[in-house]
Amino acid sequence: MIKRLLLFLLIFEYSALRAQTIKTDVVVIGGTPSGMAAAIQSSRSRLKTVLVINGYSLKDNLPAGDAEITTNSNLSSGIWGEFRHCVRQTQSKGTGADTSWNAPLKLNIDTGIAILNRISDTVKNLTVNADAKFSQIKKDGDRWEVMFSDGKNTLEIKAKVVIDATADGGIALKAGGKLRYPFYGKTDGGNNIYRTSIAAAESLPTDMFAPSAGNYPQYPAYFVPLYAVVANNLDNVLVTEMAIPGKRDIQYLPFQLQLGQGVGATAAYLAFFKTTTQHLNVRIIQGEILDFKGYLLPIADIKQTDVEWRAVQQVSASGLLRGKEINNKFLFMPDSTVNTAEIKPVLTEIYTRAFLWFNKEKPGDKFTVGNTLSFISDYTLTDPLILNRSMQKAWKGVYKFQSDFDVNRPITRLEFAVLANKFLNPFARTVDLSGRLVN
């Protein structure tokens, strides 16, 4: 009896040495660029995160040697913007590379990998496992139980959220999910799905139109909606690489990092609020992305360093003022004037009293500064004379508008965006995953 007990204890101790169990909020599987970015963002959003490289490294996902990134290199969105800044800082130390705003990004791949690893090393709440490989996944109560092995030892991770950052979506498939087709859409499309964007690109170097061509055509002003990264038939399983259309090459790196960041913010939302992908709050997730300087829409003529950047992003994502694709750039056109016909449908959709105001005031084709203040007065129940006087004082001093205050002048798109964002706050209105307003 005693011998059997000793044998049992020895076997138990030996097994304990060979098996490890980790509880975490988020597990990211796959050492792709999007996987790295997802893990970084989830951790920065203060959620405990484990990144399992799963037998791959960034070198397996990027070409060797030197490369030149010409697509989306100017869109300084979030982690991509941080990465680009670090690369150009390195270049400025003596390589002679052009670091001007519109210059292509010349990148040594080894240097780029070192920079991404250095960024991930500085993030709290992030653990990286480079040796273990995925073996199985199953649901265990409110968590996913994911098993890994390095050939000798086993690793069990119990996580609230799983991010499949593999190139083939194999983790989501093993979990019993169905992968969606990559989203094909552009920002000036006819539906409201753009309102749910979590990542954006000035253009997409995709081969969807000419798969045999050597030089891929540019797919302009692209974005990925929130629903596209949610695995079908599964709770709390998200994908990164499988949401990107086309065959990946180095030109996709900016977008991979941006999409990974958006997915990381989504995972953080799920884990923090202890909810499921059936109950995603688009605006809270987008707000987290904006907090970390990520773009929702690829607006090229309002730089992130402009004080109005966030207001323009939020108003555009609400649909109140849309951008327009011109010469393969998605532009907000801040100095153009606001057409009444553009904003009336969205104002009446968002604000229940708006149709009464339009019937009463009957603004002309061009929306004026006076029209804007009148609508704000009606919505906020502020005395119009008091509002006009305060706005006249604050026009240049507080809001830094360049034009003179004149209630009879057509208001510019930038002026309207700033005032609408502050006083009307259309971004606060909840939308579902199709972009429809939720009452």
C-alpha positions in Angstrom: 0.0 0.0 0.0 2.8 2.4 1.0 4.8 1.5 -2.2 1.7 2.2 -4.3 1.2 5.6 -2.6 4.9 6.5 -3.1 4.6 5.5 -6.8 1.5 7.6 -7.2 3.2 10.7 -5.6 6.2 10.3 -7.9 4.1 10.0 -11.0 2.0 13.1 -9.8 5.2 15.1 -9.2 6.7 14.1 -12.5 3.5 15.1 -14.4 3.3 18.4 -12.6 6.8 19.2 -13.8 5.8 18.4 -17.4 2.4 20.2 -17.4 1.7 23.9 -16.7 -1.6 25.7 -16.5 -2.0 29.4 -17.0 -5.1 31.5 -16.5 -5.2 34.7 -18.5 -7.7 37.1 -19.9 -6.6 36.9 -23.6 -4.5 34.4 -25.5 -3.2 35.3 -28.9 -2.1 32.4 -31.1 0.2 33.1 -34.0 3.4 35.1 -34.3 2.2 37.1 -37.4 2.5 40.9 -37.4 -1.3 41.2 -36.6 -0.8 38.7 -33.7 2.0 40.8 -32.3 -0.1 44.0 -32.5 -3.2 42.3 -31.0 -1.1 41.1 -28.0 0.5 44.5 -27.6 -2.9 46.3 -27.6 -4.7 43.9 -25.4 -1.9 44.2 -22.8 -1.8 48.0 -23.1 -5.6 48.0 -22.4 -4.6 46.5 -19.1 -5.7 42.9 -19.7 -3.5 39.9 -18.9 -2.4 38.5 -22.2 -0.4 35.5 -23.4 1.1 35.4 -26.9 2.0 32.0 -28.2 4.1 32.2 -31.3 3.0 28.7 -32.3 6.0 27.5 -34.2 6.4 30.7 -36.3 8.3 33.8 -36.0 8.0 37.2 -37.7 10.8 36.1 -40.1 8.4 33.5 -41.4 5.8 36.2 -42.2 8.2 38.8 -43.6 10.7 38.7 -46.5 14.4 38.6 -45.8 16.7 41.6 -46.4 15.6 45.1 -47.2 12.1 46.2 -48.4 10.3 49.4 -49.3 6.8 49.9 -48.0 4.9 52.2 -50.3 1.3 51.4 -49.3 -0.3 53.1 -46.2 3.2 54.2 -45.0 1.8 57.7 -44.3 -1.2 56.6 -42.2 0.4 57.0 -38.7 -2.2 54.8 -37.1 -1.5 53.4 -33.6 1.0 50.7 -33.4 1.9 51.0 -37.1 2.6 54.8 -36.5 4.8 53.9 -33.5 6.7 51.2 -35.5 7.2 53.6 -38.4 8.5 56.3 -36.0 11.0 53.9 -34.5 12.2 52.8 -38.0 12.7 56.3 -39.1 14.5 57.2 -35.9 16.9 54.3 -36.6 17.3 55.5 -40.2 18.1 59.1 -39.2 21.2 57.9 -37.3 23.2 57.7 -40.5 21.6 55.5 -43.2 20.7 58.6 -45.3 17.1 57.4 -45.9 14.4 59.8 -46.8 12.2 60.4 -43.7 10.0 63.1 -45.1 6.2 62.7 -44.6 5.3 61.2 -48.0 8.5 59.1 -48.5 8.2 55.3 -48.8 9.4 53.5 -45.7 12.7 51.7 -46.3 12.9 48.8 -44.0 15.5 46.3 -43.1 13.5 43.3 -42.0 15.8 42.3 -39.1 15.7 45.8 -37.8 11.9 45.9 -38.1 11.6 42.6 -36.2 13.9 43.9 -33.5 11.7 47.0 -33.1 8.5 45.0 -32.8 10.1 42.7 -30.3 11.4 45.7 -28.3 7.9 47.2 -28.3 6.4 44.0 -27.0 9.1 43.6 -24.4 8.2 47.0 -22.8 4.5 46.1 -22.4 3.2 45.1 -19.0 0.8 42.2 -18.6 2.2 40.4 -21.7 3.8 37.0 -21.6 5.3 35.6 -24.8 5.9 31.9 -25.4 8.1 31.1 -28.4 8.4 27.3 -28.1 4.9 25.8 -27.6 2.8 24.7 -30.5 -1.0 24.4 -30.6 -2.5 20.9 -30.1 -6.2 21.3 -29.1 -8.9 23.7 -28.0 -12.2 23.3 -26.2 -14.7 25.3 -24.2 -14.6 25.0 -20.4 -17.4 26.9 -18.8 -16.9 30.6 -19.5 -13.3 30.1 -20.7 -11.5 28.5 -23.6 -9.0 25.8 -22.7 -6.2 25.7 -25.2 -3.5 23.0 -25.1 0.1 23.5 -26.4 3.2 21.3 -26.4 6.9 21.7 -27.1 7.4 18.0 -27.6 8.4 17.4 -23.9 6.2 19.6 -21.8 2.5 20.6 -22.1 1.0 24.0 -21.6 -2.6 24.6 -20.8 -4.0 28.1 -21.1 -7.4 29.0 -19.9 -8.5 32.3 -21.4 -11.6 34.4 -21.6 -10.8 35.3 -25.2 -8.9 33.6 -27.9 -7.4 35.5 -30.9 -6.5 33.3 -33.8 -3.7 35.2 -35.5 -2.6 32.2 -37.7 -2.4 32.6 -41.5 -5.0 29.9 -42.1 -7.5 30.4 -39.2 -6.8 26.8 -38.0 -7.5 27.6 -34.3 -11.0 28.9 -35.0 -11.7 25.9 -37.2 -10.5 23.5 -34.6 -12.8 25.2 -32.0 -15.8 24.4 -34.3 -16.2 27.8 -35.8 -16.8 28.9 -39.4 -14.6 31.5 -41.0 -16.1 34.4 -42.8 -14.9 35.5 -46.2 -12.5 38.4 -46.0 -14.4 41.7 -46.1 -14.3 43.5 -49.4 -15.5 47.0 -49.1 -14.4 50.6 -49.2 -15.2 53.6 -47.2 -17.4 55.4 -49.7 -19.7 52.4 -50.1 -23.5 52.8 -49.9 -24.2 51.1 -46.5 -23.6 52.0 -42.9 -21.1 49.2 -42.1 -18.2 51.8 -42.1 -19.6 53.1 -38.8 -18.2 49.9 -37.1 -14.7 50.1 -38.5 -11.8 49.0 -36.3 -9.0 49.4 -38.8 -8.4 51.5 -41.9 -6.0 51.7 -44.9 -5.4 54.5 -47.4 -5.4 51.7 -50.0 -5.0 48.0 -50.1 -2.4 46.2 -52.2 -4.6 43.3 -53.1 -4.6 40.8 -56.0 -8.4 40.3 -55.9 -8.8 41.9 -59.3 -5.8 40.4 -61.1 -4.4 37.4 -59.3 -1.9 36.6 -62.0 -0.5 40.2 -62.3 2.9 41.0 -60.8 1.9 44.5 -59.7 -1.3 44.4 -57.7 -3.8 47.2 -58.3 -4.6 49.5 -55.4 -8.0 48.9 -53.7 -8.8 52.4 -52.4 -9.8 53.7 -49.0 -10.3 50.4 -47.2 -11.6 49.5 -43.8 -12.5 46.4 -41.7 -15.8 46.3 -39.8 -16.0 44.8 -36.4 -18.1 41.8 -37.4 -15.5 40.6 -39.9 -13.1 39.6 -37.1 -15.6 37.6 -35.1 -15.6 33.9 -35.8 -19.0 32.4 -36.7 -20.8 30.1 -34.3 -18.3 30.8 -31.4 -18.2 33.0 -28.4 -15.1 35.1 -27.8 -13.0 33.8 -30.7 -11.5 36.5 -32.9 -9.4 36.3 -36.0 -6.8 38.7 -37.5 -5.1 37.4 -40.7 -8.2 35.7 -42.0 -10.1 39.0 -42.1 -7.6 40.4 -44.6 -8.3 39.9 -48.3 -5.6 39.1 -50.9 -2.3 37.4 -50.7 -0.1 38.9 -48.0 3.3 40.6 -48.7 5.3 43.3 -47.1 3.0 46.0 -48.4 0.4 44.6 -46.0 2.5 45.2 -42.9 0.9 48.6 -42.0 -2.6 47.2 -42.3 -1.7 44.0 -40.4 -0.5 46.0 -37.4 -3.5 48.3 -37.5 -6.0 45.4 -37.8 -4.2 43.5 -35.0 -4.5 46.6 -32.8 -8.3 46.7 -33.5 -8.7 43.1 -32.6 -6.6 43.5 -29.5 -8.9 46.3 -28.3 -12.0 44.1 -29.0 -10.5 41.2 -27.0 -9.8 43.6 -24.1 -13.4 44.9 -24.2 -14.7 41.3 -24.0 -12.4 40.3 -21.1 -12.8 43.5 -19.1 -16.6 43.6 -19.3 -16.8 39.8 -18.9 -19.1 39.6 -21.9 -19.3 37.7 -25.2 -19.1 38.5 -28.9 -22.9 38.4 -28.9 -22.8 41.7 -26.9 -20.1 43.8 -28.5 -20.3 47.6 -28.0 -18.9 49.2 -31.1 -18.4 52.6 -29.7 -16.6 51.6 -26.6 -14.2 49.5 -28.7 -13.7 52.3 -31.2 -13.1 54.7 -28.4 -10.3 52.5 -27.0 -8.7 52.4 -30.5 -8.8 56.2 -30.7 -7.4 56.5 -27.2 -4.3 54.6 -28.5 -4.1 56.8 -31.7 -5.6 54.2 -34.1 -7.5 55.4 -37.1 -11.2 54.3 -37.7 -11.3 55.8 -41.2 -8.3 56.5 -43.5 -8.8 60.3 -43.6 -5.6 61.5 -45.2 -6.0 65.3 -45.0 -6.4 65.5 -41.2 -3.1 64.5 -39.6 -3.0 62.8 -36.2 -1.1 65.8 -34.9 -4.0 68.1 -35.7 -6.0 69.0 -32.6 -9.2 68.3 -34.6 -8.1 64.7 -35.5 -10.3 62.8 -33.0 -13.3 65.0 -33.6 -13.1 64.4 -37.3 -12.6 60.6 -36.9 -15.7 60.4 -34.5 -18.0 62.6 -36.6 -17.0 60.7 -39.8 -17.5 57.3 -38.1 -21.0 58.5 -37.0 -21.8 59.2 -40.7 -22.7 62.9 -40.0 -20.0 64.0 -42.4 -18.5 61.5 -44.8 -15.1 61.6 -46.6 -14.7 61.3 -50.3 -12.2 59.4 -52.4 -10.2 61.7 -54.6 -7.1 60.5 -56.6 -6.9 57.3 -54.5 -7.0 59.3 -51.2 -9.8 59.4 -48.7 -10.2 63.0 -47.9 -12.3 64.9 -45.4 -12.0 68.2 -47.3 -11.9 70.4 -44.1 -12.2 73.7 -45.8 -15.1 72.8 -48.0 -18.6 74.0 -46.9 -21.3 71.8 -45.5 -24.2 70.9 -47.7 -27.5 70.7 -45.9 -28.6 67.7 -48.0 -25.6 65.7 -46.7 -26.2 66.2 -43.0 -30.0 66.4 -42.8 -30.7 62.6 -43.2 -28.2 61.7 -40.4 -29.3 64.5 -38.1 -32.9 63.4 -38.4 -31.8 59.7 -37.9 -29.8 60.5 -34.7 -31.9 63.2 -33.1 -35.7 62.8 -32.6 -36.4 66.6 -32.7 -34.3 67.3 -35.8 -37.2 67.1 -38.3 -39.1 69.8 -36.3 -36.0 72.1 -36.4 -35.6 71.6 -40.2 -39.3 72.3 -40.8 -39.1 75.4 -38.7 -35.8 76.9 -39.8 -35.7 75.7 -43.5 -31.9 76.1 -44.0 -30.7 76.7 -47.5 -28.5 74.5 -49.6 -25.4 75.5 -47.7 -25.5 75.1 -43.9 -24.4 78.3 -42.2 -22.6 79.0 -38.9 -26.0 80.5 -37.7 -27.8 77.3 -38.7 -25.3 75.2 -36.7 -25.6 77.3 -33.6 -29.4 77.3 -33.9 -29.5 73.5 -34.1 -27.1 73.3 -31.1 -29.2 75.7 -29.2 -32.4 73.7 -29.9 -30.7 70.4 -29.0 -29.0 71.6 -25.8 -31.8 73.9 -24.7 -29.3 76.8 -24.5 -30.5 80.4 -25.0 -29.5 81.3 -28.6 -28.2 84.8 -27.8 -26.0 83.5 -24.9 -24.7 80.7 -27.2 -23.9 83.1 -30.0 -22.0 85.5 -27.7 -20.0 82.7 -26.1 -19.1 81.1 -29.5 -18.0 84.5 -30.9 -15.5 84.8 -28.0 -14.3 81.3 -28.3 -14.2 81.0 -32.1 -10.5 81.7 -32.5 -9.2 81.6 -29.0 -10.7 78.3 -27.9 -11.5 76.4 -31.1 -8.6 77.9 -33.1 -10.7 78.4 -36.2 -9.0 80.4 -39.0 -12.1 82.0 -40.5 -13.9 85.0 -38.8 -17.0 84.4 -36.8 -20.0 85.2 -39.1 -23.4 83.6 -38.5 -24.4 84.2 -42.2 -21.4 82.5 -43.6 -21.5 78.8 -44.8 -19.8 76.7 -42.2 -16.8 74.6 -43.1 -16.7 70.9 -42.7 -13.9 71.2 -40.1 -15.8 73.8 -38.1 -19.0 71.8 -38.2 -17.2 68.6 -37.2 -15.6 70.2 -34.1 -18.8 71.8 -32.9 -21.0 68.8 -33.7 -18.6 66.5 -31.8 -18.5 68.8 -28.8 -22.2 69.7 -28.5 -24.2 67.0 -30.4 -21.8 64.1 -29.7 -23.2 61.8 -32.5 -20.4 59.3 -31.8 -22.2 58.5 -28.5 -25.1 56.9 -30.3 -24.9 53.2 -30.1 -24.8 51.2 -33.3 -25.1 47.5 -34.0 -22.6 45.4 -36.0 -24.4 46.4 -39.2 -24.0 50.1 -38.5 -27.6 50.7 -37.7 -28.5 53.0 -34.8 -29.7 51.2 -31.6 -32.4 53.1 -29.7 
